[in-house]
Amino acid sequence: MTVAAWGSAPAAAYGPIGVPLVDLLDRVLATGVVVSGDLVIAIAEVPLVRLSLHALLSSVNERVPAPWTDSGPL
């Protein structure tokens, strides 16, 4: 058993913390994520413009058939 000296930290404490960006992106694309938000532009507390954002981020799987029978929704 090794005991660290007073005032020192173990070597693992200086390594990266959290989840690496590549792992996070892989997990998000595997399961999907919904991003939504609102932006309001106002002058003197009078709202002039409101923008709403709703986006679905997901990966595409070739094994899952398309829900439409023709070439696509457009």
Secondary structure, DSSP 4 states (H G I P E B T S, - for coil): ---PPTT---GGGGS--S--HHHHHHHHHHH-EEEEEEEEEEETTEEEEEEEEEEEE----TTSPPS-SSS---
